[in-house]
Amino acid sequence: MTRLPRIELDFTSPPPVPAAAIRRANELMISGRLFRYGEAAPGELDVAVLEAAFAQLVGRRYCVAFNSCGASLAASLMAVRVLPGDPVLMNAFTLAPVPGAIAHAGGAPVFVGITPDYKIDLDNLRTAAERSGARCLMLSHMRGHITDMGRLMERAAELGLTVIEDCAHTLGAHWKNRPTGTFGAAGCFSTQTFKHVNSGEGGLLVTDDDDIAARAILLSGSYMLHDQHGTTPPPEAIERNRYTTPNLSMRMSALTAAIVHPQLELLDERAAIWNDRYLRLAALLADDPRIRVPERHVDEHYVGSSIQFSVDGLDDSAMLEWLSLAEAHGVHVKWFGRPEPVGFTSRFDHWRFANQQTLQATTAVLRGLCDLRIPLTMSADDCHVVAEIIRCALATTGRP
Ligand SMILES: *Cc1c(COP(=O)(O)O)cnc(C)c1O
């Protein structure tokens, strides 16, 4: 045990806010113009400017900014006309805001199992869709794992499903050179602190559909100031929806947009660091026979801001033992097998506001699933130390 090195690395350290963003945020605070709507032209309003830039970055016609990704996910469901009581399919492996967004829209979450490589199980998708009669799938690219989008969209079409993509971990990621968030009817991105752009809170919905864009604008709480958006659908689309779409006051503030916008040009730089660290860690961990690191598909251009791996075959007490040993040496690994939800990590059977389901294969995958954040401050050398701590902690576990 004493042979284990220790690392002083803050696994929770977020990407810093660049100087240009701080400058702009200060200007806004001095002016007091923090509300997204004003008397200015759209070109002078930070949120509208961000919407236009983000739509262009992802390659979709419209972007509507929200106060969180969870809010934008809920708005997407309402915008595709999910009605109270409607079943909505979702990956069983995701984060709590996803079933929360479905509940927010009044829908009933229906969990779909995952494969051992942490992606949605397409056979289970068919069964769950047919059994529930759901018309909509909220697909999470959870922790950046992107399923074969060609096959997924084909299956969704066969089953008559509208797809909403949860891209909280895939800003900058592609499947076959096509950005995530451009496959479904709408895609939602997060600018929460632990995602690829950090403004504390924030959500960005993208779509090509006039009516979804119009409803998203109205739902976000536009006070009918539609022309102060960065990407506005034709007036007819607003007209068709303005009397039937409530204002839910889930707007992004100017301050958030000012913090987000200058970070967009840093995405490639950040992704290069994350992927370098990811590949180092993946190679070192996969070298250990006790650890399984699923291989990534050649068409999956992920951004490795965190790494997932499986440790199968240990009982709960052995898992807790090696996790606390790693923790004592400075490596904070999250475990999706914990019986109780702890710090970000909850599981489908913890979301008891939804109908409970049994998904044995998925539960077995989650039992061994470990998750490690990759802070941008992790150096290439740190990767070796981190992997060694994980491997030594595992090797020590269960030994007398
Ligand atoms: C963070 C996250 C969200 C929602 O983001 P918020 O901006 O916090 O609402 C949705 N899905 C996944 C998988 C996430 O990790």
Ligand as a Chemical Component Dictionary entry (heavy atoms), coordinates in Angstrom:
data_LIG
# 
_chem_comp.id                   LIG 
_chem_comp.type                 NON-POLYMER 
_chem_comp.pdbx_formal_charge   0 
_chem_comp.three_letter_code    LIG 
# 
loop_
_chem_comp_atom.comp_id 
_chem_comp_atom.atom_id 
_chem_comp_atom.alt_atom_id 
_chem_comp_atom.type_symbol 
_chem_comp_atom.charge 
_chem_comp_atom.model_Cartn_x 
_chem_comp_atom.model_Cartn_y 
_chem_comp_atom.model_Cartn_z 
_chem_comp_atom.pdbx_ordinal 
LIG C1 C1 C 0 -25.043 17.956 -17.530 1  
LIG C2 C2 C 0 -25.933 17.057 -18.280 2  
LIG C3 C3 C 0 -27.197 17.450 -18.729 3  
LIG C4 C4 C 0 -27.899 18.733 -18.367 4  
LIG O1 O1 O 0 -27.176 19.806 -18.159 5  
LIG P1 P1 P 0 -27.626 21.033 -17.235 6  
LIG O2 O2 O 0 -27.109 22.163 -18.020 7  
LIG O3 O3 O 0 -26.945 20.807 -15.937 8  
LIG O4 O4 O 0 -29.103 21.031 -17.120 9  
LIG C5 C5 C 0 -27.925 16.592 -19.503 10 
LIG N1 N1 N 0 -27.448 15.384 -19.820 11 
LIG C6 C6 C 0 -26.263 14.937 -19.399 12 
LIG C7 C7 C 0 -25.820 13.580 -19.802 13 
LIG C8 C8 C 0 -25.460 15.755 -18.609 14 
LIG O5 O5 O 0 -24.303 15.302 -18.174 15 
# 
loop_
_chem_comp_bond.comp_id 
_chem_comp_bond.atom_id_1 
_chem_comp_bond.atom_id_2 
_chem_comp_bond.value_order 
_chem_comp_bond.pdbx_ordinal 
LIG C1 C2 SING 1  
LIG C2 C3 SING 2  
LIG C2 C8 DOUB 3  
LIG C3 C4 SING 4  
LIG C3 C5 DOUB 5  
LIG C4 O1 SING 6  
LIG O1 P1 SING 7  
LIG P1 O2 DOUB 8  
LIG P1 O3 SING 9  
LIG P1 O4 SING 10 
LIG C5 N1 SING 11 
LIG N1 C6 DOUB 12 
LIG C6 C7 SING 13 
LIG C6 C8 SING 14 
LIG C8 O5 SING 15 
# 
